[in-house]
Amino acid sequence: MTTTPAAAQVETPDSQHHARVEQRAAHWSKSAAKYDEMWERGEPKVYAELEAELLRDFTGARPGIRMLELCNGTGRNTVRMAATGVELVAVDNAEGMLEISSGKVGEMNLKNVTVKKGNIFDLDFPPESFDAVIGTRFMYMMTQEEKGAIVDQIRKVLKPGGVAAIQFNGCLWGLKTEIVRLLTGQKFRPLKSYYLWPGQIDSIFRGFEVTRVYGVKLPQLALFEKVVGKTIARAVNKICHVFPFNYCCSYIVVRAVKR
């Protein structure tokens, strides 16, 4: 007597993608309690301030604007954008992050902010329901294909003429990061897949007109600010909107308008 073996479970691209999404959510949920402390310890305040200024400037944030924030984490930019008077919906897929950002919104009594769980690969909002979409500190985890899929979702929920302001990690920063990963025994990830390189933006932002590509974390800017002061350091940082200086920065914020 013979028996038929059970069908082997075959991993499909969809199942692999779903597994990556769940792994990321679990990791960041577990890391949420120490997330703010990590950034405050490892990143000078000037970079966070510049990033928030770009997001406000790029989106024209003001009362009457309906804005979506992707992967809002512990709410660092959430509370900054809320201060402009926008009607803000902030989504994240990590329960731990949502708990902290919701707590901040509640403590500050931010009536113009809604925090909810959301999957950036399948945004559960009506088409063309936002004037602006922002997102920081998550694209570096995504492959080139995933970046394009996320931007497709952004295009779906943006009104015509709506603005996306999305942050990426730059290619030089990526090279440094991956060398460190390699030296510490971790897997070296494909540089052209996970980091932003010149020539990649148009393929990512399909259906958009890209109007600004601005670098944020110019190397040693924080140290320079301590020596010469904030005003001069900020003036120097303005070169970061010009190629190739923007790609010398660790972070790059792209402003794109939906056609």
Beta strands, then each sheet from edge to edge (+ up, - down):
strand 1: 66-70
strand 2: 87-92
strand 3: 113-117
strand 4: 130-135
strand 5: 158-169
strand 6: 208-215
strand 7: 251-258
sheet 1: 3+ 2+ 1+ 4+ 5+ 7- 6+
end
